[in-house]
Amino acid sequence: MKNILSILVSITGIACIVFGILFIMQASSSKAEIAEEIQPLAISQVSGTYDQVSAALKAATEPAQVQQLTMQKTSLGLAKSNIGVVEFAKNSGIVTIIIGSGLLLTGIVTFGRE
């Protein structure tokens, strides 16, 4: 019975490692897609540009300028949130791989013990 549990723990560990790798691969392809969508702007510049647009929006007085800056701020805010989700998925993949490695090692170590 103990060997069956060890095998189940090992299989769960392997599944976690596979899903972790899939998370990281998906995050990297999503990050490339985001970079392509905001092409004139680099991913590292999104936060700074968002802050500049927010400051300009507070100082804006004309309705047309306020509308344009509001649309820019909204688009940049969506880009910032997408970048955050991609980073979260990547970090979740790393954590899942670490957990899966621990489960796999635990299953292997306890397999032969009585």
Phi and psi restraints in degrees (value plus and minus 20) as a CYANA .aco file:
   2 LYS   PHI     -86.8   -46.8
   2 LYS   PSI     -55.7   -15.7
   3 ASN   PHI     -87.2   -47.2
   3 ASN   PSI     -54.8   -14.8
   4 ILE   PHI     -85.2   -45.2
   4 ILE   PSI     -62.1   -22.1
   5 LEU   PHI     -84.7   -44.7
   5 LEU   PSI     -57.9   -17.9
   6 SER   PHI     -83.8   -43.8
   6 SER   PSI     -60.6   -20.6
   7 ILE   PHI     -85.6   -45.6
   7 ILE   PSI     -62.2   -22.2
   8 LEU   PHI     -82.5   -42.5
   8 LEU   PSI     -61.1   -21.1
   9 VAL   PHI     -84.4   -44.4
   9 VAL   PSI     -60.5   -20.5
  10 SER   PHI     -85.0   -45.0
  10 SER   PSI     -62.5   -22.5
  11 ILE   PHI     -84.3   -44.3
  11 ILE   PSI     -60.7   -20.7
  12 THR   PHI     -82.6   -42.6
  12 THR   PSI     -60.0   -20.0
  13 GLY   PHI     -82.4   -42.4
  13 GLY   PSI     -62.9   -22.9
  14 ILE   PHI     -84.0   -44.0
  14 ILE   PSI     -62.0   -22.0
  15 ALA   PHI     -82.3   -42.3
  15 ALA   PSI     -60.7   -20.7
  16 CYS   PHI     -83.3   -43.3
  16 CYS   PSI     -60.9   -20.9
  17 ILE   PHI     -84.1   -44.1
  17 ILE   PSI     -63.1   -23.1
  18 VAL   PHI     -83.0   -43.0
  18 VAL   PSI     -66.4   -26.4
  19 PHE   PHI     -85.6   -45.6
  19 PHE   PSI     -55.5   -15.5
  20 GLY   PHI     -81.9   -41.9
  20 GLY   PSI     -62.2   -22.2
  21 ILE   PHI     -84.9   -44.9
  21 ILE   PSI     -60.1   -20.1
  22 LEU   PHI     -84.3   -44.3
  22 LEU   PSI     -60.3   -20.3
  23 PHE   PHI     -79.9   -39.9
  23 PHE   PSI     -65.6   -25.6
  24 ILE   PHI     -86.5   -46.5
  24 ILE   PSI     -61.5   -21.5
  25 MET   PHI     -83.8   -43.8
  25 MET   PSI     -61.8   -21.8
  26 GLN   PHI     -86.8   -46.8
  26 GLN   PSI     -58.7   -18.7
  27 ALA   PHI     -85.8   -45.8
  27 ALA   PSI     -60.0   -20.0
  28 SER   PHI     -88.9   -48.9
  28 SER   PSI     -57.0   -17.0
  29 SER   PHI     -90.3   -50.3
  29 SER   PSI     -54.4   -14.4
  30 SER   PHI     -88.3   -48.3
  30 SER   PSI     -58.1   -18.1
  31 LYS   PHI     -84.9   -44.9
  31 LYS   PSI     -58.7   -18.7
  32 ALA   PHI     -84.9   -44.9
  32 ALA   PSI     -57.6   -17.6
  33 GLU   PHI     -87.6   -47.6
  33 GLU   PSI     -60.6   -20.6
  34 ILE   PHI     -83.5   -43.5
  34 ILE   PSI     -63.0   -23.0
  35 ALA   PHI     -81.6   -41.6
  35 ALA   PSI     -55.7   -15.7
  36 GLU   PHI     -90.4   -50.4
  36 GLU   PSI     -57.9   -17.9
  37 GLU   PHI     -90.2   -50.2
  37 GLU   PSI     -52.5   -12.5
  38 ILE   PHI    -124.9   -84.9
  38 ILE   PSI      15.9    55.9
  39 GLN   PHI     -62.3   -22.3
  39 GLN   PSI     -69.5   -29.5
  40 PRO   PHI     -86.7   -46.7
  40 PRO   PSI     -37.1     2.9
  41 LEU   PHI    -131.6   -91.6
  41 LEU   PSI     115.7   155.7
  42 ALA   PHI    -100.9   -60.9
  42 ALA   PSI     135.8   175.8
  43 ILE   PHI     -80.4   -40.4
  43 ILE   PSI     -55.6   -15.6
  44 SER   PHI     -91.2   -51.2
  44 SER   PSI     -36.2     3.8
  45 GLN   PHI    -115.7   -75.7
  45 GLN   PSI     -24.7    15.3
  46 VAL   PHI     -83.7   -43.7
  46 VAL   PSI     -65.9   -25.9
  47 SER   PHI     -85.2   -45.2
  47 SER   PSI     -64.1   -24.1
  48 GLY   PHI     -84.4   -44.4
  48 GLY   PSI     -61.7   -21.7
  49 THR   PHI     -85.8   -45.8
  49 THR   PSI     -58.0   -18.0
  50 TYR   PHI     -80.5   -40.5
  50 TYR   PSI     -64.2   -24.2
  51 ASP   PHI     -84.5   -44.5
  51 ASP   PSI     -59.4   -19.4
  52 GLN   PHI     -84.9   -44.9
  52 GLN   PSI     -62.2   -22.2
  53 VAL   PHI     -87.1   -47.1
  53 VAL   PSI     -57.6   -17.6
  54 SER   PHI     -82.8   -42.8
  54 SER   PSI     -62.1   -22.1
  55 ALA   PHI     -86.6   -46.6
  55 ALA   PSI     -60.7   -20.7
  56 ALA   PHI     -86.9   -46.9
  56 ALA   PSI     -53.3   -13.3
  57 LEU   PHI     -86.8   -46.8
  57 LEU   PSI     -57.1   -17.1
  58 LYS   PHI     -87.2   -47.2
  58 LYS   PSI     -50.5   -10.5
  59 ALA   PHI    -110.8   -70.8
  59 ALA   PSI     -28.9    11.1
  60 ALA   PHI     -92.0   -52.0
  60 ALA   PSI     123.5   163.5
  61 THR   PHI    -142.0  -102.0
  61 THR   PSI     -52.0   -12.0
  62 GLU   PHI     -98.4   -58.4
  62 GLU   PSI     118.8   158.8
  63 PRO   PHI     -80.2   -40.2
  63 PRO   PSI     -57.9   -17.9
  64 ALA   PHI     -86.9   -46.9
  64 ALA   PSI     -59.4   -19.4
  65 GLN   PHI     -88.4   -48.4
  65 GLN   PSI     -59.9   -19.9
  66 VAL   PHI     -82.4   -42.4
  66 VAL   PSI     -62.2   -22.2
  67 GLN   PHI     -84.1   -44.1
  67 GLN   PSI     -64.3   -24.3
  68 GLN   PHI     -83.9   -43.9
  68 GLN   PSI     -64.6   -24.6
  69 LEU   PHI     -87.7   -47.7
  69 LEU   PSI     -53.0   -13.0
  70 THR   PHI     -85.9   -45.9
  70 THR   PSI     -60.7   -20.7
  71 MET   PHI     -86.4   -46.4
  71 MET   PSI     -60.7   -20.7
  72 GLN   PHI     -83.9   -43.9
  72 GLN   PSI     -62.7   -22.7
  73 LYS   PHI     -84.0   -44.0
  73 LYS   PSI     -60.4   -20.4
  74 THR   PHI     -84.2   -44.2
  74 THR   PSI     -65.1   -25.1
  75 SER   PHI     -83.9   -43.9
  75 SER   PSI     -63.2   -23.2
  76 LEU   PHI     -87.4   -47.4
  76 LEU   PSI     -54.8   -14.8
  77 GLY   PHI     -85.0   -45.0
  77 GLY   PSI     -60.0   -20.0
  78 LEU   PHI     -85.5   -45.5
  78 LEU   PSI     -59.7   -19.7
  79 ALA   PHI     -84.1   -44.1
  79 ALA   PSI     -61.2   -21.2
  80 LYS   PHI     -81.8   -41.8
  80 LYS   PSI     -62.9   -22.9
  81 SER   PHI     -87.8   -47.8
  81 SER   PSI     -57.4   -17.4
  82 ASN   PHI     -84.5   -44.5
  82 ASN   PSI     -60.6   -20.6
  83 ILE   PHI     -83.6   -43.6
  83 ILE   PSI     -59.8   -19.8
  84 GLY   PHI     -83.7   -43.7
  84 GLY   PSI     -60.6   -20.6
  85 VAL   PHI     -85.2   -45.2
  85 VAL   PSI     -59.6   -19.6
  86 VAL   PHI     -84.8   -44.8
  86 VAL   PSI     -62.8   -22.8
  87 GLU   PHI     -84.5   -44.5
  87 GLU   PSI     -58.2   -18.2
  88 PHE   PHI     -83.2   -43.2
  88 PHE   PSI     -63.1   -23.1
  89 ALA   PHI     -83.7   -43.7
  89 ALA   PSI     -60.7   -20.7
  90 LYS   PHI     -84.1   -44.1
  90 LYS   PSI     -65.5   -25.5
  91 ASN   PHI     -86.0   -46.0
  91 ASN   PSI     -56.2   -16.2
  92 SER   PHI     -83.9   -43.9
  92 SER   PSI     -58.0   -18.0
  93 GLY   PHI     -83.4   -43.4
  93 GLY   PSI     -61.3   -21.3
  94 ILE   PHI     -84.2   -44.2
  94 ILE   PSI     -64.7   -24.7
  95 VAL   PHI     -84.3   -44.3
  95 VAL   PSI     -60.0   -20.0
  96 THR   PHI     -84.2   -44.2
  96 THR   PSI     -58.4   -18.4
  97 ILE   PHI     -84.6   -44.6
  97 ILE   PSI     -61.8   -21.8
  98 ILE   PHI     -84.1   -44.1
  98 ILE   PSI     -64.3   -24.3
  99 ILE   PHI     -83.5   -43.5
  99 ILE   PSI     -63.3   -23.3
 100 GLY   PHI     -82.5   -42.5
 100 GLY   PSI     -58.7   -18.7
 101 SER   PHI     -83.7   -43.7
 101 SER   PSI     -61.4   -21.4
 102 GLY   PHI     -83.9   -43.9
 102 GLY   PSI     -62.4   -22.4
 103 LEU   PHI     -84.5   -44.5
 103 LEU   PSI     -62.6   -22.6
 104 LEU   PHI     -83.1   -43.1
 104 LEU   PSI     -65.7   -25.7
 105 LEU   PHI     -84.3   -44.3
 105 LEU   PSI     -59.0   -19.0
 106 THR   PHI     -83.4   -43.4
 106 THR   PSI     -63.6   -23.6
 107 GLY   PHI     -83.6   -43.6
 107 GLY   PSI     -60.3   -20.3
 108 ILE   PHI     -88.6   -48.6
 108 ILE   PSI     -62.8   -22.8
 109 VAL   PHI     -86.8   -46.8
 109 VAL   PSI     -60.9   -20.9
 110 THR   PHI    -103.7   -63.7
 110 THR   PSI     -26.6    13.4
 111 PHE   PHI     -82.9   -42.9
 111 PHE   PSI     -65.8   -25.8
 112 GLY   PHI    -107.3   -67.3
 112 GLY   PSI     -30.1     9.9
 113 ARG   PHI     -98.4   -58.4
 113 ARG   PSI     131.3   171.3
